[in-house]
């Protein structure tokens, strides 16, 4: 099988010749630029500086030699503007947090504080994101609607995808589809719950849900309308080429849901059903949802809304045991991730322990198809390169018993 056929077979809940493998196709299955630089040195392919493709998460651009080494089957569409006004078309020298030389967009000019923090300012001069000295990625800082009134909300415009970005995506998707046999992943995003969290700030958003449900509903409606408009144009640009369209909405914590299933059904599911249904109606692509944490009790509602693929499969969270997920949902849901626990063996164990855990996970998830091999979220800066190699080599060696 070629990579595209392998992924499609697994998505159709049939067993391919081996499990399809992902590294770097999405912003939630990729690798820290720091970890990637160490990995390249370990593999002996440290020929070019690492490119920081995702500025906020400080994720690396995974290159073809690494894809070939790990048997990667799916690639993501590149992004023209990882930040407003910042393009991944020209590169300049950059230092990763551990001092490793790298490359980053020549347009990226963060503000540097006296203590070494990096600040990204929005158009209104507020600090939208910051990376504290000694840390490894940016985090949200000042929510744009933190103190907004209903009138402010009515005037606020969520971001729209530019014509230039869409043209860039279209050309990249067509080239990858026609010139390679990789399966193609298009990351759309389209967050509603998480989008509201970032717009209002996490604490204020939870207060809204409890004490000002009218404001909360109006904000979600506005986010949905923008997502719908963006998605229609996005599918026009890349829908004929991609195998998977990715959405993100984190509903879980380590121990449970952030909101009740009932609130999800009332406030979010109708909009999700519309967005995911649009993908199904207009393309052959499957709907991928990234939702971290203990979301077991929400999975039936997500399936009903139109989710085909669940990521990151955070098996260390409550009620997210691999055996349970496969038993209860494996006939209706594709699992993308869950390969090895980043809170345990992957970052702290030996290569032998990593390989053993991967084999156990594959013995659970791989039978009957419906599984794509990937880490549980991005590989972080503290994952040793020998453990990354052990994880992917174990996947390449794995075969189902006949």
Residue pairs with C-beta under 8 A, 6 or more apart in sequence:
1 9
1 16
1 17
2 181
3 20
3 72
3 73
3 74
3 181
3 182
3 183
4 73
4 181
4 182
4 183
4 184
4 243
5 16
5 181
6 16
6 17
6 18
6 20
6 73
6 183
7 16
7 20
7 73
7 74
7 183
7 243
7 372
8 183
8 243
9 15
9 16
9 369
10 16
10 19
10 20
10 334
10 369
10 370
10 371
10 372
11 243
11 244
11 286
11 308
11 309
11 334
11 369
11 370
11 372
12 369
13 331
13 334
13 368
13 369
13 370
14 368
14 369
15 366
15 367
15 368
15 369
15 400
16 369
18 71
18 395
18 396
18 398
18 399
19 362
19 366
19 371
19 372
19 373
19 395
19 398
20 73
20 74
20 183
20 372
20 373
21 70
21 71
21 72
21 73
21 74
21 372
21 373
21 374
21 392
21 395
21 396
22 29
22 72
22 73
22 74
22 185
22 336
22 372
22 373
22 374
23 29
23 30
23 31
23 62
23 66
23 67
23 70
23 72
23 374
23 375
23 392
24 30
24 31
24 59
24 60
24 61
24 62
24 67
24 72
24 75
24 76
25 72
25 74
25 75
25 76
25 185
26 76
26 185
26 187
26 246
26 288
26 290
26 311
27 54
27 57
27 59
27 76
27 187
27 378
28 246
28 248
28 290
28 311
28 312
28 377
28 378
29 311
29 312
29 336
29 337
29 374
29 375
29 377
29 378
30 54
30 57
30 59
30 60
30 62
30 378
30 379
31 39
31 59
31 60
31 62
31 378
31 379
31 388
32 57
32 58
32 59
32 60
32 136
32 137
32 378
32 379
32 380
32 381
32 383
33 50
33 52
33 58
33 59
33 60
33 96
33 100
33 102
34 58
34 96
34 97
34 98
34 100
34 136
34 381
35 60
35 379
35 380
35 381
35 382
35 383
35 385
35 388
36 50
36 60
36 62
36 66
36 379
37 46
37 50
37 60
37 96
37 100
37 102
38 384
38 385
39 66
39 385
39 388
39 389
40 46
40 50
40 66
41 385
42 385
42 386
42 389
43 66
43 69
43 385
43 389
45 65
45 66
45 69
48 63
49 93
49 101
49 102
49 103
50 60
50 61
50 96
50 100
50 102
50 103
51 60
51 61
51 88
51 91
51 102
51 103
51 104
52 58
52 59
52 60
52 61
52 94
52 96
52 102
52 103
52 104
52 105
53 59
53 60
53 61
53 78
53 79
53 82
53 88
54 79
54 82
55 82
55 83
55 86
55 104
55 105
55 108
55 138
56 82
56 83
56 120
56 129
56 137
56 138
57 137
57 138
57 378
58 96
58 97
58 131
58 136
58 137
58 138
59 378
62 72
66 72
67 75
69 392
70 392
70 396
71 392
71 395
71 396
72 182
73 182
73 183
74 182
74 183
74 184
74 185
74 243
74 244
74 372
75 176
75 180
75 182
75 183
75 184
75 185
76 184
76 185
76 186
76 187
77 169
77 172
77 173
77 176
77 184
77 185
77 186
77 187
77 238
77 242
78 88
78 168
78 172
79 88
79 165
79 169
79 187
80 87
80 88
80 89
80 164
80 165
80 168
80 169
81 87
81 88
81 162
81 165
82 88
82 105
83 108
83 120
84 123
84 159
85 107
86 105
86 107
86 108
87 105
87 107
88 105
89 105
90 105
90 106
90 107
91 103
91 104
91 105
91 106
92 103
92 104
92 105
92 106
93 101
93 102
93 103
94 101
94 102
94 103
94 104
95 101
95 102
96 102
97 131
97 134
97 135
97 136
97 381
98 381
110 118
110 119
110 120
110 131
111 118
111 119
111 120
111 121
112 118
112 119
113 119
115 133
116 133
116 134
117 130
117 131
117 132
117 133
118 130
118 131
118 138
119 127
119 129
119 130
119 141
120 127
120 128
120 129
120 130
120 138
121 127
121 128
122 128
122 142
122 144
124 144
126 141
126 142
126 144
127 141
127 142
128 140
128 141
128 142
128 144
129 138
129 139
129 140
129 141
130 138
130 139
130 141
131 137
131 138
131 139
136 380
136 381
140 198
143 198
143 199
143 200
143 201
143 204
144 156
144 199
145 152
145 153
145 156
145 199
145 200
145 219
146 200
146 201
146 204
148 156
148 200
150 215
150 218
153 215
153 218
153 219
153 222
156 199
156 222
157 226
158 195
158 199
158 222
158 223
158 226
158 227
159 226
160 226
160 229
160 230
161 230
161 233
161 234
166 233
166 234
166 236
166 237
167 237
169 186
169 234
169 237
169 238
170 237
170 238
173 184
173 186
173 237
173 238
173 241
173 242
174 241
176 182
176 184
176 241
177 184
177 241
183 243
183 244
184 241
184 242
184 243
184 244
185 242
185 243
185 244
185 246
185 288
186 234
186 238
186 242
186 244
186 245
186 246
186 285
187 246
188 230
188 231
188 234
188 245
188 246
188 247
189 246
189 247
189 248
190 227
190 230
190 231
190 247
190 248
190 249
190 275
191 198
191 223
191 247
191 248
191 249
192 220
192 223
192 224
192 227
192 249
192 268
192 271
192 272
193 220
193 249
193 250
193 251
193 258
193 259
193 268
194 248
194 249
194 250
195 223
195 227
195 249
196 205
196 208
196 216
196 219
196 220
196 223
197 205
199 205
199 219
199 223
200 208
200 219
205 216
206 258
208 215
208 216
208 219
209 216
209 259
209 263
216 267
217 267
220 267
220 268
220 271
221 271
224 271
224 274
224 275
227 271
227 275
228 274
228 275
228 278
231 275
231 278
231 279
232 278
234 245
235 245
235 278
235 279
235 282
235 283
239 245
239 279
239 282
239 283
239 285
240 283
242 283
242 285
243 284
243 285
243 286
244 285
244 286
244 287
244 288
244 309
245 279
245 283
245 285
245 286
245 287
245 288
246 288
246 289
246 290
247 275
247 276
247 287
247 288
247 289
247 290
248 289
248 290
248 291
249 268
249 272
249 289
249 290
249 291
250 258
250 290
250 291
250 292
250 293
251 257
251 258
251 259
251 264
251 291
251 293
251 295
251 298
252 258
252 291
252 292
252 293
252 294
252 295
252 298
252 314
252 317
253 293
253 294
253 317
254 293
254 294
254 316
254 317
254 318
255 294
255 317
255 318
256 293
256 294
256 297
256 318
257 264
257 293
257 294
257 295
257 297
257 298
258 293
261 297
261 298
261 301
264 298
264 301
265 301
269 301
269 304
269 305
272 302
272 305
272 306
272 307
273 304
273 305
273 306
276 287
276 305
276 306
276 307
277 306
279 285
279 286
279 287
279 306
280 287
280 306
286 308
286 309
286 334
287 306
287 307
287 308
287 309
288 307
288 308
288 309
288 311
288 336
289 302
289 307
289 309
289 310
289 311
290 311
290 312
291 298
291 302
291 310
291 311
292 312
292 314
292 317
292 377
293 314
293 317
294 314
294 317
294 318
294 319
294 320
295 302
295 317
295 320
296 318
296 319
296 320
296 324
296 325
297 319
299 310
299 325
299 328
299 329
299 333
302 310
303 329
303 332
303 333
307 333
308 333
308 334
309 333
309 334
309 335
309 336
309 372
310 329
310 333
310 334
310 335
310 336
311 335
311 336
311 337
311 374
312 336
312 337
312 338
312 374
312 375
312 376
312 377
313 320
313 322
313 325
313 335
313 336
313 337
313 338
313 376
314 320
314 337
314 338
314 376
314 377
315 321
315 322
315 325
315 338
315 341
315 361
315 376
316 341
316 343
316 344
316 376
322 338
322 361
322 364
322 365
323 364
325 335
325 338
326 335
326 364
326 365
330 365
330 368
330 370
331 368
331 370
333 370
334 370
334 371
334 372
335 365
335 370
335 371
335 372
336 371
336 372
336 374
337 372
337 374
337 375
337 376
337 377
338 361
338 365
338 374
338 376
339 358
339 361
339 362
339 373
339 374
339 375
339 376
339 391
339 395
340 346
340 354
340 357
340 358
340 361
340 375
340 376
340 391
341 357
341 376
342 375
342 376
342 377
342 379
342 380
342 383
344 357
345 353
345 354
345 357
345 387
346 354
346 357
346 375
346 376
346 379
346 383
346 387
346 391
347 380
347 382
347 383
347 384
347 387
349 357
349 387
350 387
351 386
351 387
351 389
351 390
352 390
354 387
354 390
354 391
354 394
355 390
355 391
355 393
355 394
358 390
358 391
358 394
358 395
358 398
359 394
359 398
362 371
362 373
362 394
362 395
362 398
365 371
366 398
366 400
367 400
373 395
375 391
379 388
